[in-house]
Amino acid sequence: MSDKRQRARVQGSWAKQLPKQPGPAAVVPNNQQPKGDQRGPASWGCGSQKTQTSFEFHQPSKPTREVPPEKVIEKAGDYQISHGPSGVSRLRLLPGFLPPEEADWMFSKLLAELPWSQKTNYRRGDAYDEPRLTCWYGELPYTYARSTMAPNTKWHPLLLTLREAIEQATGCSFNSLLCNLYRDGHDSIGWHSDDEASLGDQPCIASLSLGDTRMFSLRKQPLPEENGDYTYVERIRVPLGHGTLLLMSGATQDDWQHQVAKEYHDRGPRINLTFRTIYPEPEGHRAGTKLRFTAQQP
Ligand SMILES: O=C(O)CCC(=O)C(=O)O
């Protein structure tokens, strides 16, 4: 038990008040307790003095489980972040994928020219507005968090150029694009995996960032016996700056969740483009179904 909790237990308002004792404080370290004949007669309960109660304080034993230290990935490279029954989870980070001047120009153009809007999602029947703006490109609609985005089928020419460059750099092909605009540090995306059945098995997702740097966090899915408790899971942080490309592939969407949390200091706008491949939902299949159960939605 932590010191704080230990104190709260002893000091809690529900705790019975002990009669006030004269003399030294009740908590006496073991090595300072008087021994045998060093004790005065009062300690034996003789005479007119009341018996003193002493408590032994034992340092709580160290918790046997430790929260794993968070890792940070910020250098260019290919990373195998886990290896489990679903396979290897991979990240590839390419900071400076776009040179800064090119990235500046693209950021201004996309900010001004994409059809940004705020999507309404549903959680347990309640509607909520996403804390960011989005737009969706492709041939098919995209459903997540119980709401569907109609596709923009006519791609902005700059998005087509970027798609081609990213396909060449990654060796993956993409037929769709989710664009996110974080207007400031208060915009965010909550913990989720891109694991809707429409994205297929082990999708390859390429994420290009433009504008202010935001922290992209990943946390490992807990084992079934943890009952959805993420306390002891592995965590990784990846700062995503202007012009950075991040590729997630392998089992990353099966075994990890990701988020961009709110930040409470000054953050400027940021655009994130996530290229994916989307497949038609099978007949009789409810749109937006997850491949696994997840309690949270972005
Ligand atoms: O903004 C980002 O870097 C992440 C976006 C994201 O998680 C998503 O679109 O699914």
The ligand as a Gaussian input file, in Angstrom:
#p B3LYP/6-31G(d) Opt

LIG

0 1
 O       -3.219000      12.428000     -36.230000
 C       -2.597000      11.391000     -36.146000
 O       -1.368000      11.339000     -36.170000
 C       -3.343000      10.090000     -35.956000
 C       -4.614000       9.978000     -36.730000
 C       -5.306000       8.680000     -36.480000
 O       -5.050000       8.013000     -35.506000
 C       -6.318000       8.185000     -37.389000
 O       -6.682000       8.890000     -38.332000
 O       -6.785000       7.047000     -37.181000

